[in-house]
Amino acid sequence: MYVMTIDQRGSSSDSDRVPALLKELAGLSTAVRFERSVGDEVQGVVERPAEVVEIALHALRSGRWYVGIGVGAVDQPLPSSPREGSGPAFVAARAAVENAKSGSAHVPVAVVSGGLRRGEAVPSPAGSAGARACANAEAVLRLIGRLVQDRTAAQWKVVDALRAVQHGQSGTHGTQKIAAQKLGITEQSVSRALLRSGWQEEWAARPAAEMLLSFAHGIITGNPDAGEQPPGRSRDAGAARHPDSRPRDSL
């Protein structure tokens, strides 16, 4: 399991953005439930590494959130509310979001491993195999997050249109053309926007982040298969890797 704690940046001088974020997260996955925990913060328990990456990048997109990811075990059975959950992953998620707040990185995301010491849940010590694995996952997430945060509004308009097209049809043939028609621009303009947005690089790197999260989870829990992505990726993820969504070499 992965526990995600997402805290609003600059909440003392900004409006409460938690209700809007909860609505957005509910639209990303029907299998993951997030709730407000304390203040301007939300928390949820996520089973699949692909969903962790999707949720983290969505939160990072606006630049308004600190993202903490705790990797490790959670106490079973899971309660009906994430606020009532406990276990090493919850402790690690708290440490992770605090790390994201205190870090100097441009992209405020942190991944922390959680374990047990003398029967109490604590973050894994620095230098341990679990901590190193989480640091690797964090590094890749920050690189992808930088691509996401640096996109312009115009580039996001094209990316969102393309994803909507891919999500709404069973195949991916001609998706750039359909997106261009919906936006009222040329297909060449769509291709150029995707090229400049780092769209292809993002979706090429997402599996690496997922793999590293899964690897870290296996080390920490002692179960190599515990964090594996189940067979059959989401339609969005599979469609985004289809060659039709790549920028054209001639443009």
C-alpha positions as CSV (number, residue, x, y, z in Angstrom):
1,M,0.0,0.0,0.0
2,Y,1.0,3.6,-0.5
3,V,-0.4,6.5,1.6
4,M,-0.5,9.9,0.0
5,T,-0.7,13.1,2.0
6,I,-1.3,16.2,0.0
7,D,-1.1,19.6,1.7
8,Q,-2.0,23.0,0.2
9,R,0.8,25.5,-0.3
10,G,0.4,29.0,1.0
11,S,-3.0,28.1,2.5
12,S,-2.9,31.0,5.0
13,S,-3.0,33.5,2.1
14,D,-5.1,31.5,-0.3
15,S,-8.7,30.2,-0.4
16,D,-9.5,26.7,0.7
17,R,-8.8,24.5,-2.4
18,V,-9.4,21.1,-0.7
19,P,-13.0,20.6,-1.9
20,A,-12.0,21.2,-5.6
21,L,-9.0,18.8,-5.2
22,L,-11.1,16.1,-3.7
23,K,-13.6,16.4,-6.6
24,E,-10.7,16.1,-9.1
25,L,-9.1,13.1,-7.4
26,A,-12.5,11.3,-7.3
27,G,-12.6,11.8,-11.1
28,L,-9.1,10.3,-11.5
29,S,-9.9,7.0,-9.8
30,T,-13.0,5.3,-8.5
31,A,-10.8,2.9,-6.5
32,V,-9.1,5.5,-4.4
33,R,-10.8,7.5,-1.7
34,F,-9.3,10.8,-0.4
35,E,-10.6,12.8,2.5
36,R,-9.6,16.0,4.2
37,S,-7.4,15.0,7.2
38,V,-6.4,18.2,9.0
39,G,-6.5,21.8,7.9
40,D,-5.9,22.2,4.1
41,E,-4.7,18.6,3.7
42,V,-6.1,15.5,2.1
43,Q,-5.0,11.9,2.6
44,G,-5.8,8.6,0.9
45,V,-4.6,5.0,0.6
46,V,-3.5,3.9,-2.9
47,E,-2.9,0.3,-4.0
48,R,-1.4,0.7,-7.4
49,P,1.8,2.5,-8.2
50,A,0.4,3.8,-11.5
51,E,-2.4,5.5,-9.5
52,V,0.2,7.0,-7.2
53,V,2.0,8.6,-10.1
54,E,-1.2,9.8,-11.8
55,I,-2.4,11.4,-8.5
56,A,1.0,13.0,-7.7
57,L,1.4,14.5,-11.1
58,H,-2.1,15.9,-11.1
59,A,-1.5,17.6,-7.7
60,L,1.8,18.9,-8.9
61,R,0.3,20.4,-12.1
62,S,-1.1,23.5,-10.5
63,G,1.9,24.2,-8.2
64,R,-0.4,24.6,-5.3
65,W,0.3,21.4,-3.4
66,Y,2.9,19.6,-1.4
67,V,2.8,15.9,-2.2
68,G,4.0,13.3,0.3
69,I,4.1,9.6,-0.5
70,G,4.5,7.0,2.2
71,V,5.6,3.5,1.2
72,G,5.1,0.5,3.4
73,A,2.6,-1.5,5.3
74,V,-0.7,-0.3,6.7
75,D,-2.6,-1.9,9.5
76,Q,-5.4,-4.3,8.5
77,P,-8.3,-4.3,8.1
78,L,-8.4,-0.9,6.4
79,P,-10.9,1.4,8.1
80,S,-13.7,3.0,6.1
81,S,-12.0,6.4,6.4
82,P,-8.4,7.2,5.6
83,R,-8.3,9.5,8.6
84,E,-8.6,6.4,10.9
85,G,-5.8,4.5,9.2
86,S,-2.5,3.5,10.9
87,G,0.7,1.8,10.2
88,P,4.2,2.5,8.9
89,A,3.0,3.9,5.6
90,F,0.9,6.5,7.3
91,V,3.9,7.6,9.4
92,A,6.0,7.7,6.3
93,A,3.5,9.8,4.4
94,R,3.5,12.4,7.2
95,A,7.3,12.6,7.1
96,A,7.2,12.8,3.3
97,V,4.9,15.8,3.1
98,E,7.0,17.6,5.7
99,N,10.1,16.8,3.6
100,A,8.3,18.2,0.6
101,K,7.6,21.4,2.5
102,S,11.1,21.9,3.8
103,G,13.0,20.8,0.7
104,S,14.5,23.3,-1.7
105,A,13.5,21.4,-4.9
106,H,11.5,23.1,-7.5
107,V,9.0,20.3,-7.5
108,P,7.5,19.7,-4.0
109,V,7.2,15.9,-3.9
110,A,8.8,13.5,-1.5
111,V,8.8,9.7,-1.1
112,V,9.6,8.1,2.3
113,S,9.7,4.5,3.4
114,G,8.1,3.3,6.6
115,G,9.0,0.4,8.9
116,L,8.8,-0.8,12.4
117,R,11.3,-0.1,15.2
118,R,10.7,-1.6,18.6
119,G,7.1,-2.2,17.5
120,E,6.5,1.4,16.6
121,A,6.0,2.7,13.0
122,V,8.8,5.0,12.0
123,P,10.4,6.2,8.7
124,S,13.2,4.0,7.5
125,P,16.6,5.3,8.5
126,A,18.6,7.2,5.8
127,G,20.9,4.9,3.9
128,S,18.8,1.8,4.3
129,A,17.8,-0.1,1.2
130,G,14.2,1.1,1.5
131,A,15.2,4.7,1.9
132,R,17.5,4.5,-1.1
133,A,14.8,2.9,-3.3
134,C,12.3,5.7,-2.3
135,A,14.9,8.3,-3.1
136,N,15.2,6.9,-6.6
137,A,11.4,7.0,-7.1
138,E,11.3,10.5,-5.8
139,A,14.0,11.7,-8.2
140,V,12.1,10.4,-11.2
141,L,8.9,11.9,-10.0
142,R,10.5,15.2,-9.6
143,L,11.9,15.1,-13.1
144,I,8.4,14.2,-14.6
145,G,6.8,16.8,-12.2
146,R,9.1,19.5,-13.7
147,L,7.8,18.7,-17.1
148,V,4.2,18.9,-15.8
149,Q,4.7,22.1,-13.9
150,D,6.5,23.9,-16.7
151,R,3.7,23.4,-19.3
152,T,2.0,26.5,-20.6
153,A,-1.8,26.9,-20.5
154,A,-1.9,26.5,-24.3
155,Q,0.1,23.3,-24.1
156,W,-2.2,21.9,-21.3
157,K,-5.2,22.7,-23.5
158,V,-3.8,20.4,-26.2
159,V,-2.7,17.7,-23.8
160,D,-6.1,17.7,-22.0
161,A,-7.9,17.5,-25.4
162,L,-5.8,14.6,-26.5
163,R,-6.4,12.7,-23.3
164,A,-10.1,13.3,-23.5
165,V,-10.2,11.9,-27.0
166,Q,-8.1,8.8,-26.1
167,H,-10.3,8.1,-23.0
168,G,-13.5,8.3,-25.1
169,Q,-12.6,5.9,-27.8
170,S,-11.5,2.3,-27.9
171,G,-8.6,2.8,-30.3
172,T,-6.0,5.5,-30.7
173,H,-5.9,5.9,-34.5
174,G,-6.2,9.5,-35.5
175,T,-6.4,10.9,-32.0
176,Q,-4.3,14.0,-32.8
177,K,-6.6,14.8,-35.8
178,I,-9.7,14.5,-33.6
179,A,-8.2,16.6,-30.9
180,A,-7.2,19.3,-33.5
181,Q,-10.8,19.3,-34.8
182,K,-12.2,19.8,-31.3
183,L,-9.8,22.6,-30.6
184,G,-10.3,24.3,-34.0
185,I,-6.5,24.2,-34.8
186,T,-4.4,22.2,-37.3
187,E,-3.0,18.8,-36.6
188,Q,0.5,20.2,-37.0
189,S,-0.2,22.7,-34.2
190,V,-1.3,19.8,-31.9
191,S,1.9,18.0,-32.8
192,R,4.1,21.0,-32.1
193,A,2.4,21.6,-28.8
194,L,2.9,18.0,-27.7
195,L,6.6,18.2,-28.7
196,R,7.2,21.3,-26.7
197,S,5.2,20.1,-23.7
198,G,7.3,17.1,-23.0
199,W,4.3,14.9,-23.4
200,Q,6.2,12.0,-25.0
201,E,9.0,12.2,-22.3
202,E,6.4,12.2,-19.5
203,W,4.7,9.1,-20.7
204,A,8.0,7.3,-21.4
205,A,9.1,8.0,-17.9
206,R,6.0,7.2,-16.0
207,P,6.6,3.4,-16.1
208,A,10.0,4.0,-14.5
209,A,8.5,5.9,-11.6
210,E,5.9,3.1,-11.2
211,M,8.5,0.4,-11.3
212,L,10.7,2.2,-8.7
213,L,7.7,2.7,-6.3
214,S,6.9,-1.0,-6.7
215,F,10.5,-2.0,-6.1
216,A,10.7,0.2,-3.0
217,H,7.5,-1.3,-1.7
218,G,8.8,-4.8,-2.2
219,I,12.0,-4.0,-0.3
220,I,10.2,-2.4,2.6
221,T,7.5,-5.0,3.1
222,G,9.6,-8.0,2.2
223,N,7.1,-8.9,-0.5
224,P,8.5,-8.3,-4.0
225,D,5.1,-8.7,-5.6
226,A,3.2,-6.5,-3.1
227,G,3.4,-3.3,-5.0
228,E,3.3,-4.7,-8.5
229,Q,1.0,-3.1,-11.0
230,P,-1.8,-5.7,-11.8
231,P,-2.1,-6.7,-15.4
232,G,-4.0,-4.4,-17.7
233,R,-3.2,-0.8,-17.5
234,S,-5.8,2.0,-17.6
235,R,-7.0,3.0,-21.0
236,D,-5.6,6.5,-20.6
237,A,-2.1,5.2,-19.9
238,G,-2.1,2.6,-22.7
239,A,-3.5,5.1,-25.2
240,A,-0.9,7.7,-24.3
241,R,1.9,5.4,-25.3
242,H,0.4,4.6,-28.6
243,P,2.6,5.9,-31.5
244,D,-0.3,8.1,-32.7
245,S,0.2,10.4,-29.7
246,R,3.9,11.0,-30.5
247,P,5.0,14.3,-32.0
248,R,5.8,13.9,-35.7
249,D,9.5,13.8,-36.6
250,S,8.9,16.2,-39.5
251,L,7.6,19.0,-37.3
